[in-house]
Every structure is written in C-alpha cells, then in structure tokens.
Amino acid sequence: MVRSSRLSVSGISCRIISRELSEAKVSNHFNQSCDRWFLDVQILSNRCHDKSVLYVTCDEDLVQSYGAEYAVVYVGDVADDVRGAIGVVDTQEPFGDIFSLLQDISLRYRRWERDMDSSLLREEGLQTLLDLASAFIPNHIDIVDPAMKLLAHSDDSDLDDPITNRLVKLGYHSEDTIEQFRLDKRFKLWSESEGLIVNTERKISRFPSILYCFKTTGSFSVIVVMICNVMEPCGYLKDVYRLVVSRIAHYVRREYEGFTTASEAICTFIRDLSHGVITTEREIKERARFVDILYVGPYCLFYFGLENVRDIPVWRFVAEISERSVPAITVKLDNCLLVLCSNCRDSACKGLCREGCPRRRKNIKQRLSQVAQSYGRHGSCSAVMGSLADLPIAYEQARMAYEMHSRELTMGTVSACESPLVSFDSFFLYSYLANQLLVDGGMLASSRAFRVIDEMNRYDVQNGTDYYKFLECYLENDRKATRVAELCNMHRNNVPKRLERIEELFGAQTETFEQRLSLMLVFEVRRHMLS
C-alpha cells in the first residue's frame, strides 16, 4: 500500500495537464513527480510574477531565464526535454492552438471546482458532489460513515465487485464484510494512516482502490473509497480524487465533532442565540454550560458574507478562516460566516485589537484581515460584548457594518485591500440615523442640514458646479485651506471665497462646531446609506 499525505488542493496539476493532452493526442513530457498546482495558464512574455500560474512559451531562452523559479511549459518540436521546463509539449502544431488547448483544460477544471463549491454553498450534499465528479472520474466512489453506513455512491450499475454491490444494495457493509476488514487489519490502518491510501493487493475487492480516511480523536470518521474498476491508480487519478475529497471535507468538518473547530452542538447554540431562538438569561447560561462556553465576556463577533463567491473556492476560505481564528468559534450561518472571539481576556486589554495587544502576539483581527485580503473578501466586527446575552445585538451590528462597507466598496470610496475588516464602532452613529430614516424618513429629511445638502446637490447637477464635493472635502479635512485647495485643484485663497458663495446660495454655515457636525452627519449618511 502507498500513502500520500496532501489533501487540500485546487486548480490543475502537471499530471492532470499531461493526461488531458494525451487524451487530445498531443505528445508531451511532464514532470510526474511535481506536486505543484496551478490556478491559471498564461503566455510567458518577459516577466513572471505569480507562482500559482503555469506559463507557456516557445522560446527556450525564456525557459532557462525563468524555469528555475516559476513553472514554465515549453511548446515546440524537440527531441529531448528542455532544461528548466516543468513540461514539454512536443508538437509541430501552432503555438496558439496548444496554448488555447491548455487554457481550455484549465477552464474546464475551474468550472468543475466552481460547480462543486456552489453545491457546497447551497448545501446540496455528498451525492451531488459525486454526481458532479462523474464527468472527471470514471471509477466508482463510495462514502461511508464510522458505522460502515453508506452515505453516497457513484451511479454505475455494471460494477463487477461483490463487496461494493452488496454495500450499495444494503446501504451498509454487512457483518461478513466487516469481519474481512478486521482480519485484514483494515481498521487499524484507517485509524492510523494519514493521507491517501492506494491499495493494489485485491485481497477483498476485485479491483485496486484509492482511499481517504477523515480522522476523529484516535480513530477514523468518514471513509471515501474509489474502486478503480475502469482506470488503474495513477497520478492523474489521485489528483482529481483529491479535488473531490477536499470538498467532501466540508461536510465532515461540520458533522463530526473531532474534525471541527466548533462542534455541531456549539454551532447550533450560536445559531439559535443569533436568531433569537433562546432569549432568557437562564436558558442561555444553561446552554453555554452544556457546550462549555463562558457566559461572561468580553466577546466580539466577526462577520464574513458568503454571497457572490463563485470566483473563489468557498471551502478553502471557510477552512482558512476557521484555522486562523483558533481558539475562536467559527460557525457558518445562512449566507455568512461568523467568528465568535473571546481571546481578549487580559486585564490590560482595551478591546482595540491593534499592534499593542498586551498578549504580545498577532491578534485575531489582523489574522482574519490577512485571510480576507488574500481572497479578495471583506468582513466586519461588532462592538465588544459583555456576555453571550448580547450576541443577537452583536450579530445585527456586524451584519449592518458589513452591508454598509459593501456599499462603500460598490461606490468605490474605499478598497477591500485597504480596508478588509471594518468595525461597527466606526459606523454606529450612521447606522442609527439610517434606521431613523427607514422608520421616519420624513422627519430627518426635513431637517435644515438635510435640506441644505439636498438643494446643493440638485444645484450642482443642474449647473455643472461642484459645491457639494467642495464642502464635503472642506469638512473632512478639518477646514485646512491648503489641503482642501490641493484636493480640489484651486488656489488656497479661493477656499474662503468658495465658502462665502456656498453660504450665499444655500445658507450653509460652518462657523460653529454644531453647524459643521450637522452637515458632516448628512454627508456621511448620504454616502453610507442613501447611495
């Protein structure tokens, strides 16, 4: 039996590319021992910048220049391998045709991954994953739980293997089969092994198999078995199998406590508490005691939306957030991901999650920001809670801050890379005013400051002026004439003249703090909530 440890993968490997090219009757030579994976295929010009990209060229000099550090494929009619190339496509076909073929291969697998990730997001189950895999894996796959009960299987009725056919018919492994596993010491192997197990011995099954065992503490949980009844075990088969097993891990982490950051009991508790299913202090304390969570804080809640995630591997994002937030609790709730953090237990902690954290380590807010930034996502954080009873309010705070930040990103006023994680504390006043607008918009909208700004905005639209933009810039920059003049492309002596003109036209005064505060609040509410 041969074991391989790596599980979490995405993209295409050298073995996948080589197999697909061979299927297309294109001669090729790839490094079959290379375990690198690539998310894209690009033409190599004069610069490489991304090690997750497979570069393609027909220039041997470029291969020698970049091949040592980056993955480069050489395309051309050559007798031997090209030094420095990760692979060679030995053909007389036009370079453009081969490059298009490689891009088609990459796109086909990316679409498959996207479909599997979308299935995970919609919680369509294990069977859907196996159905999606049937176009890429010709062999039969079974998924069984620790009790040897069948959870899902490939839909192929002509499999000539008594053990597998009996499993599919009964829905579980029979006592006779389990006894065979025991005599062959399979359970010990499954409990102790790490990674893929390739079995070519054919002692029990008529065919070779590739197997992966998910682990709980001291044993195994879910077992995924591929019976190689059509295609013999090979590098390509193991790689596409990994792509499927990586997605199966999503359900295993959720359903089996020993494999998850937070058990299902904890996840259910957080869901019920966030949605207001449990509200009394006595019930909250009782449930918290049951799942071994402290009732008293401080706590804070992080929120990551999972909408519009077709362009990223959702399961990888969720898994990395869970990994980087330990020992915080990660819960997938509806269309979002929540992280309940209670790391701030130091008496000197001010709850700011900054570099000066008294725990003298990189705090969770910075870690989560890095993950969100690496995936091009953004998130939010609630205000600090005193106890778990405040969680429903914290959930609404984090959700509202996330939605407001999403509006900013859509407007282009901020960048997700510059600000991947925002706090409710930076939005609390605007959120209150926004709710008031929804409840009684007429009262706020009829205030003097709102009427002045609305009139100014209409005037700019009708006359092509920029009084609205100027006044907003003036207030945001603390009335510093030099800075305002620089941002608005004018001479600093014109700043007071422009203010006089604004007061003359619209009655907008900026002399006192109260006057400026009213105008600034209107600008912020319009920016965050009304666009």
C-alpha positions in Angstrom: 0.0 0.0 0.0 1.2 3.5 -0.9 0.3 6.6 1.2 0.2 10.2 0.1 -0.4 13.0 2.7 -1.5 16.1 0.8 -5.3 16.6 0.6 -6.2 20.3 0.2 -5.7 21.3 -3.4 -7.2 23.5 -6.1 -6.6 24.1 -9.8 -4.7 21.7 -12.1 -1.6 19.7 -11.7 1.2 18.6 -14.1 -0.3 15.1 -14.1 -3.8 16.4 -15.0 -2.4 18.5 -17.8 -0.3 15.6 -19.2 -3.3 13.3 -19.1 -5.6 15.7 -20.8 -3.0 16.5 -23.5 -2.5 12.8 -24.1 -6.3 12.3 -24.4 -6.2 15.0 -27.1 -3.5 13.1 -28.9 -0.8 15.7 -28.2 2.7 14.4 -27.4 4.0 15.7 -24.1 6.6 15.1 -21.3 5.8 16.5 -17.8 7.5 16.0 -14.5 5.2 13.4 -13.0 6.7 13.8 -9.5 5.9 17.5 -9.3 3.1 18.2 -6.8 2.5 21.8 -7.7 -0.9 23.1 -8.6 -1.8 26.0 -10.9 -4.8 28.3 -10.9 -4.3 29.8 -14.4 -2.4 29.4 -17.7 -0.7 32.4 -19.3 1.7 33.2 -22.1 5.2 33.9 -20.8 6.4 37.2 -22.3 9.3 38.9 -20.5 8.1 38.8 -16.9 6.8 36.2 -14.4 5.0 37.4 -11.2 2.8 34.5 -9.9 4.0 31.1 -8.8 0.4 29.8 -9.0 0.3 30.4 -12.8 1.5 27.9 -15.4 3.5 29.9 -18.0 3.6 28.7 -21.6 6.3 29.7 -24.2 8.0 28.6 -27.4 11.2 30.5 -26.5 13.9 28.3 -24.9 15.8 31.3 -23.6 12.8 32.4 -21.6 12.5 28.9 -20.2 16.1 29.0 -19.0 15.6 32.5 -17.6 12.5 31.8 -15.5 12.3 28.0 -15.3 14.3 27.7 -12.0 11.8 29.8 -10.0 8.5 29.6 -12.0 6.5 26.8 -13.7 7.2 27.1 -17.4 6.0 24.8 -20.2 7.8 24.7 -23.5 5.9 24.2 -26.7 7.8 23.1 -29.8 9.2 20.2 -31.9 12.1 19.0 -29.8 13.8 15.6 -29.4 14.7 16.0 -25.7 13.4 17.7 -22.7 14.1 21.5 -22.4 16.3 22.4 -19.4 14.4 24.3 -16.8 10.9 23.5 -18.2 8.4 21.8 -15.9 6.9 20.2 -19.0 7.4 19.9 -22.8 4.6 19.8 -25.4 6.4 18.0 -28.3 4.4 19.1 -31.4 4.5 20.8 -34.7 1.1 22.3 -34.1 0.9 26.2 -34.0 1.8 27.6 -30.6 -1.6 29.4 -30.4 -3.5 26.2 -30.8 -1.6 24.5 -28.0 -2.0 27.5 -25.7 -5.7 27.5 -26.4 -5.9 23.8 -25.6 -4.1 24.4 -22.3 -6.4 27.2 -21.4 -9.5 25.1 -22.2 -8.2 22.4 -19.9 -7.7 24.9 -17.1 -11.1 26.5 -17.7 -12.8 23.0 -17.7 -11.4 22.1 -14.3 -12.1 25.6 -12.8 -15.7 25.3 -13.9 -15.9 21.9 -12.2 -14.4 23.3 -9.0 -16.8 26.3 -9.2 -19.8 23.9 -9.6 -18.7 21.8 -6.6 -18.1 25.0 -4.5 -21.6 26.3 -5.4 -23.0 22.9 -4.4 -21.3 23.3 -1.0 -22.7 26.8 -0.6 -26.2 25.5 -1.4 -25.7 22.5 1.0 -26.8 20.1 -1.7 -25.0 17.1 -0.1 -22.4 14.4 -0.7 -24.4 12.8 -3.5 -24.4 15.9 -5.6 -20.6 16.1 -5.3 -20.2 12.6 -6.6 -22.6 13.3 -9.4 -20.5 16.3 -10.4 -17.3 14.2 -10.3 -18.6 11.6 -12.6 -17.5 13.5 -15.7 -13.9 13.5 -14.5 -13.6 10.3 -12.5 -14.7 7.2 -14.4 -14.3 4.9 -11.4 -16.8 4.0 -8.7 -16.7 6.0 -5.4 -18.4 5.1 -2.0 -18.6 7.3 1.1 -19.3 5.5 4.4 -19.5 6.7 8.0 -17.7 5.1 11.0 -20.6 2.6 11.4 -20.0 1.5 7.8 -23.2 3.0 6.7 -23.3 4.2 3.0 -23.7 8.0 2.8 -23.3 8.4 -1.0 -22.1 6.5 -4.0 -21.4 6.8 -7.8 -24.3 5.8 -10.1 -22.9 2.9 -12.1 -24.9 -0.3 -12.1 -22.4 -2.5 -14.1 -19.7 -2.7 -11.4 -18.4 -6.3 -11.1 -17.4 -6.3 -7.4 -19.5 -8.3 -4.9 -18.3 -6.2 -1.9 -19.3 -2.9 -3.4 -22.6 -4.2 -4.9 -23.6 -5.6 -1.6 -22.8 -2.2 0.1 -25.0 -0.3 -2.5 -27.8 -2.8 -2.2 -28.0 -3.0 1.6 -26.9 0.6 2.3 -24.2 -0.6 4.7 -21.3 -3.1 4.9 -22.5 -6.5 6.0 -21.1 -8.3 9.1 -19.2 -10.7 6.8 -17.5 -7.8 5.0 -16.7 -6.1 8.3 -15.1 -9.3 9.5 -12.9 -9.4 6.4 -11.8 -5.9 7.1 -11.0 -6.8 10.7 -9.0 -9.9 9.7 -7.0 -7.9 7.2 -6.3 -5.2 9.9 -8.0 -2.5 7.8 -9.5 -0.7 10.8 -6.1 -0.2 12.4 -4.7 1.1 9.1 -7.6 3.5 8.6 -7.2 4.9 12.2 -3.5 5.5 12.0 -2.9 6.4 8.4 -2.5 10.0 7.1 -3.5 11.0 3.5 -4.4 8.8 0.5 -4.0 5.0 0.7 -3.5 3.2 -2.6 -4.3 -0.5 -2.2 -3.3 -2.7 -5.1 -3.5 -6.1 -3.3 -7.0 -7.1 -4.3 -7.4 -9.2 -1.2 -11.0 -8.2 -0.5 -12.1 -6.3 -3.6 -11.6 -7.4 -7.2 -10.1 -4.1 -8.1 -7.4 -1.8 -6.8 -8.6 1.1 -4.7 -7.7 4.6 -3.5 -9.0 5.5 -0.1 -9.0 8.5 2.2 -9.9 8.4 5.9 -11.0 11.5 7.8 -9.9 11.4 11.4 -11.5 12.0 14.8 -9.6 11.7 18.1 -7.8 8.4 18.0 -9.9 6.8 15.2 -11.5 7.5 11.8 -14.8 9.1 10.9 -15.8 9.2 7.2 -14.1 7.0 4.6 -14.1 7.8 0.9 -13.2 4.8 -1.3 -12.6 4.9 -5.0 -12.8 1.4 -6.6 -10.5 1.5 -9.7 -12.8 -0.6 -11.9 -12.3 1.5 -15.0 -9.0 3.3 -14.7 -6.0 1.9 -12.8 -4.4 4.0 -10.0 -2.2 6.7 -11.4 -1.0 10.3 -10.7 -3.9 11.8 -12.6 -6.5 9.8 -10.8 -5.1 10.6 -7.4 -5.1 14.3 -8.2 -8.7 14.5 -9.4 -9.7 12.4 -6.4 -8.1 14.9 -4.1 -10.2 17.7 -5.7 -13.3 15.8 -4.7 -12.2 14.7 -1.3 -11.2 18.3 -0.5 -14.9 19.3 -0.9 -16.2 16.3 1.0 -14.2 17.6 3.9 -16.7 20.5 4.2 -19.4 18.1 5.3 -17.1 16.0 7.5 -15.9 19.1 9.4 -19.5 20.1 10.1 -20.9 16.8 11.1 -18.1 15.1 13.0 -17.0 16.9 16.2 -13.5 15.5 16.3 -12.7 17.1 13.0 -14.2 20.6 13.5 -13.1 23.8 15.1 -16.5 24.0 16.7 -18.8 21.1 17.4 -22.3 20.9 16.0 -23.7 21.5 19.5 -21.7 24.7 19.7 -22.7 25.7 16.2 -26.4 25.1 16.9 -26.1 27.2 20.1 -24.6 30.1 18.3 -27.2 29.9 15.5 -30.1 29.8 18.0 -28.7 32.7 20.0 -28.0 34.8 16.9 -31.6 34.3 15.6 -33.2 35.0 19.0 -34.5 31.4 19.4 -33.2 31.5 23.0 -33.6 34.7 24.9 -33.8 34.2 28.6 -30.6 34.5 30.7 -31.3 31.2 32.5 -31.6 29.3 29.2 -28.5 31.0 27.7 -26.4 30.1 30.7 -27.7 26.6 30.7 -26.8 26.0 27.0 -23.5 27.8 27.4 -22.6 25.5 30.3 -23.6 22.4 28.2 -21.2 23.3 25.4 -18.5 24.5 27.8 -18.5 28.2 26.8 -18.2 31.0 29.4 -21.3 33.2 29.7 -19.4 36.3 30.7 -17.3 38.1 28.1 -15.7 40.1 26.7 -16.7 38.8 23.3 -16.8 40.2 19.9 -18.3 38.8 16.7 -16.8 38.8 13.2 -19.0 38.6 10.1 -18.0 37.5 6.6 -20.6 37.4 3.8 -20.6 34.4 1.5 -22.7 35.9 -1.3 -21.2 36.3 -4.8 -18.3 33.9 -4.1 -18.4 32.0 -7.4 -14.9 33.2 -8.2 -13.2 31.8 -5.1 -13.1 28.3 -3.6 -15.6 28.8 -0.7 -14.5 25.7 1.2 -10.9 26.9 1.3 -12.0 30.4 2.5 -14.1 28.8 5.3 -11.4 26.4 6.3 -8.7 29.0 6.4 -10.9 31.4 8.5 -11.5 28.5 10.9 -7.8 27.6 11.1 -6.6 31.2 11.6 -9.2 32.1 14.2 -8.5 29.2 16.6 -9.4 29.2 19.5 -12.3 31.4 18.5 -15.5 29.6 17.4 -16.3 29.6 13.7 -19.9 29.0 12.5 -21.5 29.0 9.1 -24.9 30.7 9.4 -27.3 31.2 6.5 -25.2 33.1 3.9 -22.4 34.2 6.1 -19.6 33.0 8.3 -19.4 34.1 12.0 -16.4 34.0 14.3 -17.1 34.4 18.0 -13.9 35.6 19.6 -13.2 35.6 23.3 -9.4 36.0 23.1 -9.3 39.4 24.9 -9.1 38.0 28.5 -6.1 40.2 29.6 -7.0 42.8 32.2 -4.9 45.4 30.3 -6.8 44.8 27.0 -8.7 47.7 25.7 -10.6 45.7 23.1 -8.9 47.6 20.2 -7.2 44.6 18.5 -4.1 46.5 17.5 -0.4 46.0 17.3 -0.1 47.0 21.0 -2.1 44.0 22.1 -0.9 43.0 25.7 -0.9 39.4 24.7 2.2 40.2 22.6 1.1 38.3 19.6 -0.6 39.0 16.3 -4.3 39.4 17.3 -7.2 37.7 15.6 -8.4 40.8 13.9 -5.2 41.1 12.0 -5.1 37.4 11.2 -8.6 37.5 9.8 -7.9 40.7 7.8 -5.0 38.9 6.1 -7.1 35.9 5.2 -9.9 38.2 3.8 -7.5 40.3 1.9 -5.8 37.2 0.3 -9.2 36.0 -1.0 -10.4 39.5 -2.1 -13.2 39.4 0.5 -14.1 41.8 3.3 -15.7 41.4 6.7 -16.9 43.3 9.8 -16.7 43.2 13.6 -19.3 44.0 16.2 -18.7 46.1 19.3 -17.3 44.3 22.4 -20.0 42.3 24.2 -20.2 41.9 28.0 -21.8 38.5 27.8 -23.4 36.0 25.4 -26.8 37.5 26.0 -25.6 40.4 23.8 -24.9 38.1 20.9 -28.2 38.9 18.9 -27.3 42.6 19.1 -23.7 41.9 18.1 -24.9 39.9 15.1 -27.0 42.8 13.9 -24.2 45.2 14.5 -21.7 43.1 12.5 -24.2 42.4 9.7 -25.1 46.1 9.4 -21.4 47.2 9.3 -20.7 44.6 6.7 -23.6 45.8 4.5 -22.6 49.4 4.9 -19.0 48.5 4.0 -20.2 46.6 0.9 -22.0 49.8 -0.2 -18.7 51.7 0.2 -16.9 49.1 -1.9 -19.6 49.3 -4.6 -19.3 53.1 -4.7 -15.5 52.8 -4.9 -14.9 55.2 -1.9 -12.8 52.5 -0.3 -10.8 49.5 -1.4 -11.3 46.0 0.0 -7.5 45.6 0.0 -7.1 48.8 2.1 -9.9 48.0 4.5 -10.7 44.3 4.5 -12.2 44.3 8.0 -14.3 47.2 9.5 -15.9 47.6 12.9 -19.4 48.6 13.8 -17.9 51.2 16.2 -16.9 53.2 13.1 -20.5 53.1 11.7 -22.6 53.2 14.9 -23.9 56.8 14.5 -24.7 56.5 10.8 -26.5 53.2 11.4 -28.7 54.8 13.9 -29.5 57.7 11.6 -30.1 55.2 8.7 -32.6 53.3 10.8 -34.3 56.5 11.7 -34.6 57.3 8.0 -36.3 54.0 7.4 -38.6 54.4 10.4 -39.5 58.1 9.9 -37.5 59.4 6.9 -39.7 62.5 6.5 -38.7 64.0 9.9 -34.9 63.7 9.3 -35.1 64.6 5.7 -36.9 67.8 6.5 -34.2 69.0 8.9 -32.3 72.1 7.8 -29.0 70.3 7.2 -30.6 67.7 5.0 -32.5 70.3 3.0 -29.3 72.4 2.5 -27.3 69.5 1.2 -30.1 68.2 -1.0 -30.5 71.6 -2.5 -26.8 71.9 -3.1 -26.7 68.5 -4.8 -29.5 69.4 -7.1 -27.9 72.7 -7.9 -24.6 71.0 -8.9 -26.5 68.6 -11.2 -28.4 71.3 -12.9 -25.5 73.8 -13.3 -22.4 71.6 -13.5 -20.8 73.0 -10.3 -19.0 71.1 -7.6 -20.2 72.9 -4.4 -21.3 69.6 -2.8 -17.9 67.9 -3.4 -16.0 71.0 -2.2 -18.0 71.4 1.1 -17.6 67.7 1.8 -13.9 67.9 1.3 -13.6 71.0 3.4 -15.3 69.4 6.4 -13.5 66.1 6.0 -10.1 67.8 6.1 -10.7 69.9 9.2 -11.1 73.2 7.3 -7.4 73.1 6.3 -7.3 75.5 3.4 -4.0 74.3 1.9 -5.1 70.6 1.9 -8.6 71.5 0.5 -7.1 73.6 -2.2 -4.8 70.8 -3.2 -7.6 68.2 -3.3 -10.0 70.5 -5.2 -7.3 71.8 -7.6 -7.7 75.5 -6.7 -5.6 78.3 -5.0 -5.8 78.3 -1.2 -7.0 82.0 -1.3 -10.1 80.8 -3.2 -11.3 78.5 -0.4 -12.8 81.2 1.8 -14.4 82.8 -1.3 -16.0 79.5 -2.2 -17.4 79.1 1.4 -18.9 82.6 1.2 -20.6 81.7 -2.1 -22.0 78.5 -0.6 -23.4 80.4 2.3 -24.9 83.0 0.0 -26.6 80.4 -2.3 -27.7 77.7 0.2 -27.4 79.2 3.7 -24.8 76.6 4.7 -22.8 77.9 7.7 -19.6 76.3 9.0 -18.5 78.7 11.8 -19.6 76.7 14.8 -18.9 73.1 15.7 -22.7 72.3 15.8 -23.2 73.7 12.3 -20.3 71.6 10.9 -21.4 68.5 12.8 -24.9 68.6 11.3 -23.5 69.0 7.8 -20.9 66.2 8.2 -23.6 63.8 9.5 -25.7 64.4 6.4 -22.7 63.8 4.1 -21.9 60.6 5.9 -25.5 59.3 6.0 -25.8 60.1 2.2 -22.5 58.3 1.5 -23.2 55.2 3.5 -26.9 54.7 3.3 -28.6 56.6 0.5 -26.4 55.8 -2.5 
